[in-house]
Amino acid sequence: MECKQNLSIQYVTMSFPRLNRLSNSKMLLFGRSLGGAVAISLAQRYPSLVAGVIVENTFLSVGDMVDVLMPFLKHMRRFVLKMNWDSHVKIADLKMPIMFIAGICVRVPIM
């Protein structure tokens, strides 16, 4: 699954600049959960192509989520976590509008 996510993210990152050539207008990005981190990353990487970002039930960093959901991994996190998705760092760079949507009853599957 992670391999497929990485391939999808690489495809979107490579294709994103080409999508803007289809239209003269900027894009509005939407992402839910991990997709929110991808949307924030794309907005940081290509700010001239993005009009705004909407994220729903996303997180500030995967590492922070690991600390909350699997506290027993806290001290080993740096050895087992391959991607951190530090959105809280990237958000500081964004100059376009960002809308955060959060729900109270969000279920996070733990396998």
N, C-alpha and C positions, 0 to 999 in steps of 0.2 A: 504494500500500500504506500509506504513512504517513498519508494522508488518511483511509483506512478505519480505521486504528488510532485516530486522534484522535477520529473519530466514535464508535467503540465505547467509548472511554474516557469521552467526554462523556455517552453514554447510560447507562453504568454509574454514573457520578457523579450524574446526575440521578435515576436510579431507585433507587439504594442506600437512601436514607432511607425510601422507600415499601416496600421489601422487608421491613423490620423490622416494619412494621405488620401483616404477615401472621402474625406469630408474636410471642409475648412474650419469646422467648429471643434472646440475642445470637448473632451469626454468627461462624463460623470461616472466615477467608479463606485461600485457597490461590492461589499464583501461581508460574508457571515462567518463567524468563528475564525478558522484559519484563513479563510478568504479575506477577512478584514485585514489581517497582517500582510497578505499579498497585495491588496489594494493600497495600503499605506506605503509599502515598499515601492510599488510602481509609481505612485504619486511623488515620492521623494526622488526617484530615479529620473522621471520624465515630467517635471513640473510644468513645462511649457505646453504639454499636451492635455493637461487635466484641469477641468473647471472646478471640480469639487469631489469630495470623497464622502460616502455614506458607509458606515460600518455598523453591523448588528451583532450583538453578543460576541464581541471579539475580546481579546486580552491584550495586556500591555507587553507581556513577554512569556514565551513558553516556559522559561525557567521559573518564573513566578508561579505559573500554574502548577508546575511539578511540585513546588514547595507546598502548595495548598492541598493538592489532590493526593500526592504521594510523599508525605513528609519524611518517610523512612529513607528516601533517596536523596534528601537534601545535601548530605555531605559527599555523596558520590555523583551528584548531578553533572559536574564538569567532565566526568569520565564517560558518562552514558548518553548525555544529550548532545546530538550532532548539530541541530539547528535551534537557535535561541529566539529568533524573530523578535528582536527588541524594538517593538513598535513605539514605545514611550520615548525612545531616543530619536527615532525618525520623525515623529509627529512634531517635534520642536522645529524641524527644518521646513515644514509645510507652510506655505503662505496662502493656499486656497481654503475656502470654507470646508469644514469637516462636521458631519452630523453623526453623533453617537446614539445608537438605539440599543437599549438594554431591557431585557425582560426579567421579571422576578423568578419565574419558574423555568429556569434553563437547565436542561439535563445534559450532563457531560458523561458520555459512555466511558466506563473504565473496564479495560479488558484484562 
